[in-house]
């Protein structure tokens, strides 16, 4: 049990170190760490980088963090390793202080730690699956051809840039549409919408008709640039109002230009299929 707890602590520290080591390592009162360059002593085994109040920091954690930074383009250097270890020590000190203050005892904190562990292990499972079942180069062209066929006649393809806002009721949608017809900006209406939890202005990037709900695309393709739908559009997600801000002919990307996106899409598809497979064999009880 103690080994598992220590392993989990190491995982959490590694997650933090990969994303945030500069924040503490650059503090003015932080002194450079010399442990890496120093020869091992009787008190430190070959696999231990440092000890903080009796808690060891394995060199393996530093090695894993270095791998992550090298993958992002940084060079493996003594300075990088010293910064990583320095930050690990700082975080270990802070972690121990949090434990002394019993900050790790609340239900909210325990839930967050459990969520971190769950997300990390879930990522491991997906990565393991993809390593054993990688997307092959030979899978890309058939998928490109399939998507090309779905697009239909390339000469009739257009992309649309629209503003979009959705309401839970038809009454609210009609009231909002009246405001827009009287001159109020649809983007301002979107910001005022209480159902808009993200508080965005409703502006969407360039999209093709097959990338949105059919109920919306059927109306969108018949609107001219700068016009708003005549009435709210109903779907299972609510009542929608759209405005076509711009329209342009769509240039189909070549196979070479599409490779990365196709690979990413196939990867997401495989991961989703894997999850569906696991859910089918799982015993799920919702209380």
C-alpha positions, 0 to 999 in steps of 0.5 A: 500500500505504501508503495502505491501511495508513493507511486501516486504521489510521484505521478502527481508531482510529475504531472505538475512538474511537466506543466509548471516547473518554471513558476517556482524555479524562477522565484528570486529566493530560490537557490540553485540545486547542486544535488545532480552534479554532486557525487552520490554519498552514503546517505543517497542511493544511486536512484535517489535525486534528493530527500526532503524531510525524509521523503525521497525524490527518485531520479526516475521522475526527473528523467521522465520530466526531461523526456517530456521537455525533449519531446517539446524541443528542449535540450537535455541539459544540466540546467534543465535537470537542476531546474526540474529538481529544484521545482520538485523540492519546492513542491515537495515542501509545499505538499508536506506543508499542506499535509501538516495543515490537513488541507488534504483531508477535505472531501473536495481535495480528495475528489480532485486527487482522485480525479487526477488519478482517474484522468491519468490512468484513462490517458494511459489506457487510451495511449496503450490501446493506440500503441497496440493498434496504431493508425497506419499510413494505408488507412489515410487515403481510403478515409480521405476518399470517403470524406471526399465522396461525402462532400459531393460536387466540389463546384457547389461547395461553400463555407459559411461564417455564422453567428449563432445563439440558442435558447431553451424556449421558443418564446425567448428565441422570438423575443431575441429575434425581434431585438435583432430585427430592430437593429440589435447585434446578434452577438450582443444578444448572445452575450446577454443570453442567460443560457450562454454559460460560456459567455461567448458572442456566438461567432463561429469559424468557417464551417461546411453545411455537413459540420452542423445540425441539418436543421440549421444547415438547411436554413443557412444555405438559403440565407444571403450574406448579412441576413438573419433567419426569418424564424427561430430554428428548432432542434433537440438542443433548443431554439436557434437563431443564426446570421450568415456573416460571410460566405466563400467557395470551399477549396478542398484540401489535397490528400497531403494537406489533409493527412494530419487531420485525417490521422487525428480523426481516425485516432479519435474514432478508434478511441471512441470505439474502444470506449464503447467496447469497454462500456458494453462489458462494464457493470455500471450502476447509476444511483 
